Amino acid sequence: MSYDGTDFSGWARQPGRRTVQACLEEALQRQPPGLSVPKSVVVAGRTDAGVHATGQVVHVDVVPFAPAAPGRIPVDERGVPDLTRMRGRWNKLLPTDVRVLRARPAAAGFDARFSAVRRHYRYRVSDAPWGVDPLRRNDTLAWGRPLSVGRMNEAAHALLGLQDFAAYCKQREGGTTIRELQHLEWTRIDEHLLEVRVSADAFCHSMVRSLVGVLLMVGDGRRAVGWPGDVLESGRRDSAVAPAHGLTLTAVDYPPDEDLAARAEQTRAVRTSTDR
Protein backbone atom coordinates (compact mmCIF):
# COMPACT_ATOMS: atom_id res chain seq x y z
CA MET A 1 0.00 0.00 0.00
CA SER A 2 0.90 3.64 -0.43
CA TYR A 3 -0.68 6.61 1.31
CA ASP A 4 -0.24 10.31 1.98
CA GLY A 5 -0.56 10.62 5.74
CA THR A 6 -1.22 14.37 5.77
CA ASP A 7 -4.96 14.17 6.41
CA PHE A 8 -4.97 10.97 8.50
CA SER A 9 -4.83 10.51 12.27
CA GLY A 10 -2.35 7.71 11.70
CA TRP A 11 -2.82 4.10 10.62
CA ALA A 12 -4.85 2.62 13.48
CA ARG A 13 -8.63 2.87 13.58
CA GLN A 14 -9.83 5.44 16.15
CA PRO A 15 -13.42 6.46 16.97
CA GLY A 16 -14.41 9.67 15.24
CA ARG A 17 -11.09 10.06 13.39
CA ARG A 18 -10.03 9.50 9.80
CA THR A 19 -7.44 6.70 9.68
CA VAL A 20 -5.84 4.62 6.94
CA GLN A 21 -6.98 1.36 8.51
CA ALA A 22 -10.60 2.48 8.59
CA CYS A 23 -10.52 3.59 4.94
CA LEU A 24 -9.02 0.28 3.80
CA GLU A 25 -11.34 -1.91 5.83
CA GLU A 26 -14.40 -0.02 4.61
CA ALA A 27 -13.28 -0.50 0.99
CA LEU A 28 -12.73 -4.22 1.57
CA GLN A 29 -16.28 -4.53 2.88
CA ARG A 30 -17.91 -2.76 -0.05
CA GLN A 31 -17.84 -5.67 -2.50
CA PRO A 32 -20.67 -7.40 -4.38
CA PRO A 33 -22.59 -10.03 -2.37
CA GLY A 34 -20.50 -13.14 -1.88
CA LEU A 35 -17.23 -11.28 -2.40
CA SER A 36 -16.98 -9.35 0.87
CA VAL A 37 -13.68 -9.47 2.75
CA PRO A 38 -13.44 -9.84 6.56
CA LYS A 39 -13.08 -6.51 8.27
CA SER A 40 -9.88 -6.65 10.31
CA VAL A 41 -6.47 -6.32 8.64
CA VAL A 42 -2.99 -6.77 10.11
CA VAL A 43 -0.34 -4.18 9.23
CA ALA A 44 3.45 -4.40 9.12
CA GLY A 45 3.97 -1.09 10.91
CA ARG A 46 1.45 1.27 12.48
CA THR A 47 2.35 4.78 11.35
CA ASP A 48 1.59 7.91 13.36
CA ALA A 49 -0.56 10.86 12.31
CA GLY A 50 1.01 12.65 9.36
CA VAL A 51 3.45 9.84 8.45
CA HIS A 52 3.37 8.57 4.86
CA ALA A 53 4.00 5.18 3.25
CA THR A 54 5.11 3.95 -0.16
CA GLY A 55 5.69 0.33 0.86
CA GLN A 56 3.27 -0.55 3.66
CA VAL A 57 2.22 -4.23 3.88
CA VAL A 58 -1.01 -5.67 5.27
CA HIS A 59 -2.62 -9.09 5.39
CA VAL A 60 -6.22 -10.12 5.84
CA ASP A 61 -7.52 -13.61 6.63
CA VAL A 62 -10.26 -14.66 4.23
CA VAL A 63 -12.39 -17.68 3.40
CA PRO A 64 -12.46 -19.07 -0.15
CA PHE A 65 -15.04 -17.41 -2.37
CA ALA A 66 -17.83 -19.38 -4.02
CA PRO A 67 -17.54 -19.96 -7.80
CA ALA A 68 -18.20 -16.72 -9.64
CA ALA A 69 -21.67 -16.14 -11.02
CA PRO A 70 -22.03 -14.47 -14.45
CA GLY A 71 -20.70 -10.93 -14.33
CA ARG A 72 -18.77 -11.52 -11.13
CA ILE A 73 -14.98 -11.46 -10.73
CA PRO A 74 -13.51 -14.85 -11.80
CA VAL A 75 -12.44 -17.22 -9.02
CA ASP A 76 -9.75 -19.89 -9.41
CA GLU A 77 -9.83 -23.48 -8.18
CA ARG A 78 -8.63 -22.36 -4.71
CA GLY A 79 -11.47 -19.88 -4.35
CA VAL A 80 -9.14 -16.91 -4.94
CA PRO A 81 -10.58 -14.12 -7.12
CA ASP A 82 -8.69 -12.26 -9.84
CA LEU A 83 -6.73 -9.98 -7.51
CA THR A 84 -5.76 -7.55 -10.25
CA ARG A 85 -9.44 -6.82 -10.82
CA MET A 86 -10.11 -6.79 -7.09
CA ARG A 87 -7.31 -4.25 -6.65
CA GLY A 88 -9.00 -2.07 -9.24
CA ARG A 89 -12.29 -2.26 -7.34
CA TRP A 90 -10.62 -1.37 -4.04
CA ASN A 91 -8.82 1.63 -5.52
CA LYS A 92 -12.07 2.95 -6.98
CA LEU A 93 -13.58 2.79 -3.49
CA LEU A 94 -10.57 4.20 -1.64
CA PRO A 95 -9.90 7.94 -1.32
CA THR A 96 -7.20 9.28 -3.61
CA ASP A 97 -4.65 9.57 -0.79
CA VAL A 98 -4.63 5.76 -0.34
CA ARG A 99 -3.68 3.19 -3.00
CA VAL A 100 -3.40 -0.59 -3.03
CA LEU A 101 -0.37 -1.22 -5.23
CA ARG A 102 -0.28 -5.03 -5.31
CA ALA A 103 -2.27 -7.97 -3.95
CA ARG A 104 -1.52 -11.69 -3.89
CA PRO A 105 -2.28 -14.82 -1.86
CA ALA A 106 0.12 -15.07 1.06
CA ALA A 107 2.33 -18.07 1.69
CA ALA A 108 1.52 -20.34 4.63
CA GLY A 109 2.63 -18.84 7.93
CA PHE A 110 2.80 -15.25 6.65
CA ASP A 111 2.03 -12.48 9.13
CA ALA A 112 2.45 -8.91 7.88
CA ARG A 113 3.66 -7.72 11.28
CA PHE A 114 5.44 -10.62 12.95
CA SER A 115 7.03 -12.25 9.88
CA ALA A 116 8.89 -9.06 8.93
CA VAL A 117 12.68 -9.10 9.33
CA ARG A 118 13.18 -5.34 8.87
CA ARG A 119 11.43 -2.08 8.08
CA HIS A 120 12.84 0.80 6.03
CA TYR A 121 12.04 4.49 6.54
CA ARG A 122 13.08 7.72 4.84
CA TYR A 123 13.06 11.19 6.35
CA ARG A 124 13.49 14.28 4.14
CA VAL A 125 14.71 17.70 5.23
CA SER A 126 15.29 21.00 3.40
CA ASP A 127 17.98 23.32 4.80
CA ALA A 128 17.29 26.02 2.19
CA PRO A 129 17.24 29.52 3.70
CA TRP A 130 13.80 30.07 2.15
CA GLY A 131 12.26 26.91 3.60
CA VAL A 132 10.88 24.03 1.53
CA ASP A 133 9.65 23.71 -2.06
CA PRO A 134 5.85 24.22 -1.92
CA LEU A 135 5.32 20.96 -3.84
CA ARG A 136 7.29 19.08 -1.14
CA ARG A 137 5.79 20.77 1.91
CA ASN A 138 3.76 17.71 2.95
CA ASP A 139 6.69 15.25 3.00
CA THR A 140 9.75 17.40 3.73
CA LEU A 141 10.73 19.26 6.89
CA ALA A 142 11.92 22.87 6.54
CA TRP A 143 15.01 23.32 8.74
CA GLY A 144 16.15 26.89 9.21
CA ARG A 145 19.90 26.18 9.57
CA PRO A 146 22.58 24.72 7.26
CA LEU A 147 23.17 21.02 7.95
CA SER A 148 26.39 18.98 7.82
CA VAL A 149 25.90 15.47 6.45
CA GLY A 150 29.36 14.50 7.70
CA ARG A 151 28.61 15.43 11.32
CA MET A 152 25.27 13.63 11.31
CA ASN A 153 26.72 10.43 9.84
CA GLU A 154 29.60 10.48 12.31
CA ALA A 155 27.16 10.84 15.18
CA ALA A 156 24.95 8.04 13.79
CA HIS A 157 27.68 5.40 14.19
CA ALA A 158 27.14 5.19 17.96
CA LEU A 159 23.47 4.36 17.46
CA LEU A 160 23.86 1.29 15.22
CA GLY A 161 23.45 -2.28 16.42
CA LEU A 162 21.33 -4.13 18.97
CA GLN A 163 20.72 -1.71 21.82
CA ASP A 164 18.15 -0.41 24.27
CA PHE A 165 16.55 2.61 22.58
CA ALA A 166 14.50 3.73 25.59
CA ALA A 167 15.91 7.24 25.17
CA TYR A 168 14.57 7.36 21.60
CA CYS A 169 11.13 5.82 22.15
CA LYS A 170 7.79 6.83 23.54
CA GLN A 171 7.48 3.83 25.80
CA ARG A 172 4.35 1.72 26.05
CA GLU A 173 3.54 -0.32 29.12
CA GLY A 174 4.73 -3.89 28.71
CA GLY A 175 6.64 -3.12 25.51
CA THR A 176 10.34 -3.62 24.94
CA THR A 177 12.69 -0.90 23.67
CA ILE A 178 15.40 -3.33 22.55
CA ARG A 179 15.89 -2.91 18.80
CA GLU A 180 18.57 -3.68 16.22
CA LEU A 181 19.27 -0.50 14.24
CA GLN A 182 20.85 -1.82 11.04
CA HIS A 183 21.24 1.27 8.85
CA LEU A 184 21.22 5.01 9.53
CA GLU A 185 22.77 7.21 6.84
CA TRP A 186 22.28 10.78 5.65
CA THR A 187 22.67 11.86 2.02
CA ARG A 188 22.39 15.24 0.36
CA ILE A 189 20.32 14.53 -2.74
CA ASP A 190 20.06 18.12 -3.98
CA GLU A 191 21.56 21.49 -3.14
CA HIS A 192 19.21 22.08 -0.22
CA LEU A 193 17.55 18.66 0.14
CA LEU A 194 18.74 15.90 2.47
CA GLU A 195 17.33 12.53 3.37
CA VAL A 196 18.18 9.90 5.93
CA ARG A 197 17.53 6.21 5.31
CA VAL A 198 16.82 4.19 8.44
CA SER A 199 16.43 0.41 8.71
CA ALA A 200 15.84 -1.84 11.72
CA ASP A 201 14.31 -5.18 12.60
CA ALA A 202 11.50 -3.13 14.15
CA PHE A 203 10.93 0.35 15.56
CA CYS A 204 9.31 1.39 18.81
CA HIS A 205 6.90 4.33 18.98
CA SER A 206 8.39 7.60 17.62
CA MET A 207 11.87 6.05 17.39
CA VAL A 208 12.76 7.26 13.88
CA ARG A 209 11.53 10.79 14.53
CA SER A 210 13.51 10.91 17.78
CA LEU A 211 16.69 9.74 16.03
CA VAL A 212 16.20 12.34 13.31
CA GLY A 213 15.50 15.15 15.75
CA VAL A 214 18.65 14.52 17.76
CA LEU A 215 20.86 14.17 14.67
CA LEU A 216 19.52 17.40 13.16
CA MET A 217 20.74 19.30 16.22
CA VAL A 218 24.19 17.81 15.65
CA GLY A 219 24.01 18.62 11.96
CA ASP A 220 23.38 22.32 12.53
CA GLY A 221 26.15 22.57 15.13
CA ARG A 222 24.06 23.13 18.25
CA ARG A 223 25.12 19.80 19.75
CA ALA A 224 28.39 17.84 19.78
CA VAL A 225 28.90 14.79 17.59
CA GLY A 226 28.99 12.55 20.66
CA TRP A 227 25.68 13.81 22.05
CA PRO A 228 23.35 11.24 20.37
CA GLY A 229 25.44 8.42 21.87
CA ASP A 230 25.28 10.08 25.28
CA VAL A 231 21.49 10.32 24.99
CA LEU A 232 21.33 6.60 24.16
CA GLU A 233 23.48 5.71 27.17
CA SER A 234 21.42 7.88 29.51
CA GLY A 235 18.20 5.99 28.82
CA ARG A 236 16.28 9.26 29.24
CA ARG A 237 14.17 10.48 26.37
CA ASP A 238 15.08 13.87 24.92
CA SER A 239 12.51 16.32 23.61
CA ALA A 240 14.18 16.66 20.19
CA VAL A 241 11.58 14.79 18.13
CA ALA A 242 11.25 15.66 14.43
CA PRO A 243 7.76 16.42 13.05
CA ALA A 244 5.83 13.53 11.51
CA HIS A 245 5.32 14.84 7.98
CA GLY A 246 8.92 14.30 6.83
CA LEU A 247 8.73 10.56 7.51
CA THR A 248 7.82 7.82 5.01
CA LEU A 249 7.71 4.03 5.43
CA THR A 250 9.33 2.84 2.20
CA ALA A 251 9.59 -0.96 2.46
CA VAL A 252 9.21 -4.06 4.63
CA ASP A 253 11.42 -7.13 4.18
CA TYR A 254 10.37 -10.74 4.76
CA PRO A 255 12.30 -14.05 4.83
CA PRO A 256 11.83 -16.88 2.30
CA ASP A 257 8.39 -18.46 2.40
CA GLU A 258 9.59 -21.55 4.26
CA ASP A 259 10.86 -19.36 7.13
CA LEU A 260 7.80 -17.14 7.56
CA ALA A 261 6.12 -19.05 10.39
CA ALA A 262 9.38 -19.48 12.33
CA ARG A 263 10.13 -15.77 12.00
CA ALA A 264 6.68 -14.85 13.29
CA GLU A 265 7.13 -17.12 16.32
CA GLN A 266 10.57 -15.67 17.01
CA THR A 267 9.35 -12.08 16.80
CA ARG A 268 6.49 -12.67 19.21
CA ALA A 269 8.97 -13.68 21.91
CA VAL A 270 9.83 -10.83 24.28
CA ARG A 271 13.37 -9.62 23.64
CA THR A 272 16.00 -8.96 26.24
CA SER A 273 19.24 -6.99 26.02
CA THR A 274 21.15 -10.29 25.66
CA ASP A 275 19.26 -11.41 22.55
CA ARG A 276 21.36 -11.77 19.38
C-alpha positions in Angstrom: 0.0 0.0 0.0 0.9 3.6 -0.4 -0.7 6.6 1.3 -0.2 10.3 2.0 -0.6 10.6 5.7 -1.2 14.4 5.8 -5.0 14.2 6.4 -5.0 11.0 8.5 -4.8 10.5 12.3 -2.3 7.7 11.7 -2.8 4.1 10.6 -4.8 2.6 13.5 -8.6 2.9 13.6 -9.8 5.4 16.2 -13.4 6.5 17.0 -14.4 9.7 15.2 -11.1 10.1 13.4 -10.0 9.5 9.8 -7.4 6.7 9.7 -5.8 4.6 6.9 -7.0 1.4 8.5 -10.6 2.5 8.6 -10.5 3.6 4.9 -9.0 0.3 3.8 -11.3 -1.9 5.8 -14.4 0.0 4.6 -13.3 -0.5 1.0 -12.7 -4.2 1.6 -16.3 -4.5 2.9 -17.9 -2.8 -0.1 -17.8 -5.7 -2.5 -20.7 -7.4 -4.4 -22.6 -10.0 -2.4 -20.5 -13.1 -1.9 -17.2 -11.3 -2.4 -17.0 -9.4 0.9 -13.7 -9.5 2.8 -13.4 -9.8 6.6 -13.1 -6.5 8.3 -9.9 -6.6 10.3 -6.5 -6.3 8.6 -3.0 -6.8 10.1 -0.3 -4.2 9.2 3.5 -4.4 9.1 4.0 -1.1 10.9 1.4 1.3 12.5 2.3 4.8 11.4 1.6 7.9 13.4 -0.6 10.9 12.3 1.0 12.7 9.4 3.4 9.8 8.4 3.4 8.6 4.9 4.0 5.2 3.3 5.1 4.0 -0.2 5.7 0.3 0.9 3.3 -0.5 3.7 2.2 -4.2 3.9 -1.0 -5.7 5.3 -2.6 -9.1 5.4 -6.2 -10.1 5.8 -7.5 -13.6 6.6 -10.3 -14.7 4.2 -12.4 -17.7 3.4 -12.5 -19.1 -0.2 -15.0 -17.4 -2.4 -17.8 -19.4 -4.0 -17.5 -20.0 -7.8 -18.2 -16.7 -9.6 -21.7 -16.1 -11.0 -22.0 -14.5 -14.4 -20.7 -10.9 -14.3 -18.8 -11.5 -11.1 -15.0 -11.5 -10.7 -13.5 -14.9 -11.8 -12.4 -17.2 -9.0 -9.7 -19.9 -9.4 -9.8 -23.5 -8.2 -8.6 -22.4 -4.7 -11.5 -19.9 -4.3 -9.1 -16.9 -4.9 -10.6 -14.1 -7.1 -8.7 -12.3 -9.8 -6.7 -10.0 -7.5 -5.8 -7.5 -10.3 -9.4 -6.8 -10.8 -10.1 -6.8 -7.1 -7.3 -4.2 -6.6 -9.0 -2.1 -9.2 -12.3 -2.3 -7.3 -10.6 -1.4 -4.0 -8.8 1.6 -5.5 -12.1 3.0 -7.0 -13.6 2.8 -3.5 -10.6 4.2 -1.6 -9.9 7.9 -1.3 -7.2 9.3 -3.6 -4.6 9.6 -0.8 -4.6 5.8 -0.3 -3.7 3.2 -3.0 -3.4 -0.6 -3.0 -0.4 -1.2 -5.2 -0.3 -5.0 -5.3 -2.3 -8.0 -3.9 -1.5 -11.7 -3.9 -2.3 -14.8 -1.9 0.1 -15.1 1.1 2.3 -18.1 1.7 1.5 -20.3 4.6 2.6 -18.8 7.9 2.8 -15.3 6.7 2.0 -12.5 9.1 2.4 -8.9 7.9 3.7 -7.7 11.3 5.4 -10.6 12.9 7.0 -12.3 9.9 8.9 -9.1 8.9 12.7 -9.1 9.3 13.2 -5.3 8.9 11.4 -2.1 8.1 12.8 0.8 6.0 12.0 4.5 6.5 13.1 7.7 4.8 13.1 11.2 6.4 13.5 14.3 4.1 14.7 17.7 5.2 15.3 21.0 3.4 18.0 23.3 4.8 17.3 26.0 2.2 17.2 29.5 3.7 13.8 30.1 2.2 12.3 26.9 3.6 10.9 24.0 1.5 9.6 23.7 -2.1 5.8 24.2 -1.9 5.3 21.0 -3.8 7.3 19.1 -1.1 5.8 20.8 1.9 3.8 17.7 3.0 6.7 15.3 3.0 9.8 17.4 3.7 10.7 19.3 6.9 11.9 22.9 6.5 15.0 23.3 8.7 16.2 26.9 9.2 19.9 26.2 9.6 22.6 24.7 7.3 23.2 21.0 8.0 26.4 19.0 7.8 25.9 15.5 6.4 29.4 14.5 7.7 28.6 15.4 11.3 25.3 13.6 11.3 26.7 10.4 9.8 29.6 10.5 12.3 27.2 10.8 15.2 24.9 8.0 13.8 27.7 5.4 14.2 27.1 5.2 18.0 23.5 4.4 17.5 23.9 1.3 15.2 23.4 -2.3 16.4 21.3 -4.1 19.0 20.7 -1.7 21.8 18.1 -0.4 24.3 16.6 2.6 22.6 14.5 3.7 25.6 15.9 7.2 25.2 14.6 7.4 21.6 11.1 5.8 22.1 7.8 6.8 23.5 7.5 3.8 25.8 4.3 1.7 26.0 3.5 -0.3 29.1 4.7 -3.9 28.7 6.6 -3.1 25.5 10.3 -3.6 24.9 12.7 -0.9 23.7 15.4 -3.3 22.6 15.9 -2.9 18.8 18.6 -3.7 16.2 19.3 -0.5 14.2 20.8 -1.8 11.0 21.2 1.3 8.9 21.2 5.0 9.5 22.8 7.2 6.8 22.3 10.8 5.7 22.7 11.9 2.0 22.4 15.2 0.4 20.3 14.5 -2.7 20.1 18.1 -4.0 21.6 21.5 -3.1 19.2 22.1 -0.2 17.5 18.7 0.1 18.7 15.9 2.5 17.3 12.5 3.4 18.2 9.9 5.9 17.5 6.2 5.3 16.8 4.2 8.4 16.4 0.4 8.7 15.8 -1.8 11.7 14.3 -5.2 12.6 11.5 -3.1 14.2 10.9 0.3 15.6 9.3 1.4 18.8 6.9 4.3 19.0 8.4 7.6 17.6 11.9 6.0 17.4 12.8 7.3 13.9 11.5 10.8 14.5 13.5 10.9 17.8 16.7 9.7 16.0 16.2 12.3 13.3 15.5 15.2 15.7 18.7 14.5 17.8 20.9 14.2 14.7 19.5 17.4 13.2 20.7 19.3 16.2 24.2 17.8 15.6 24.0 18.6 12.0 23.4 22.3 12.5 26.1 22.6 15.1 24.1 23.1 18.2 25.1 19.8 19.8 28.4 17.8 19.8 28.9 14.8 17.6 29.0 12.6 20.7 25.7 13.8 22.1 23.3 11.2 20.4 25.4 8.4 21.9 25.3 10.1 25.3 21.5 10.3 25.0 21.3 6.6 24.2 23.5 5.7 27.2 21.4 7.9 29.5 18.2 6.0 28.8 16.3 9.3 29.2 14.2 10.5 26.4 15.1 13.9 24.9 12.5 16.3 23.6 14.2 16.7 20.2 11.6 14.8 18.1 11.3 15.7 14.4 7.8 16.4 13.1 5.8 13.5 11.5 5.3 14.8 8.0 8.9 14.3 6.8 8.7 10.6 7.5 7.8 7.8 5.0 7.7 4.0 5.4 9.3 2.8 2.2 9.6 -1.0 2.5 9.2 -4.1 4.6 11.4 -7.1 4.2 10.4 -10.7 4.8 12.3 -14.1 4.8 11.8 -16.9 2.3 8.4 -18.5 2.4 9.6 -21.6 4.3 10.9 -19.4 7.1 7.8 -17.1 7.6 6.1 -19.1 10.4 9.4 -19.5 12.3 10.1 -15.8 12.0 6.7 -14.9 13.3 7.1 -17.1 16.3 10.6 -15.7 17.0 9.3 -12.1 16.8 6.5 -12.7 19.2 9.0 -13.7 21.9 9.8 -10.8 24.3 13.4 -9.6 23.6 16.0 -9.0 26.2 19.2 -7.0 26.0 21.1 -10.3 25.7 19.3 -11.4 22.5 21.4 -11.8 19.4 
